């Protein structure tokens, strides 16, 4: 069981750089995943039950989140 394990005495907690790298990779993965569904307006077919989000909105979210992480890797804790 994990609860019964203790860390080695010569280890230290994860650094901020590790959290920053994880968050950036997560954002990049999300952005790439969403972009894989992208179609041009000409390729779109009417789908009344679907909601479409402009790719630009996802790109802006990615940029904003990246800046937040760079400024304060712990911003999400607030």
Order of alpha helices (4+ residues) and beta strands (2+ residues): alpha-alpha
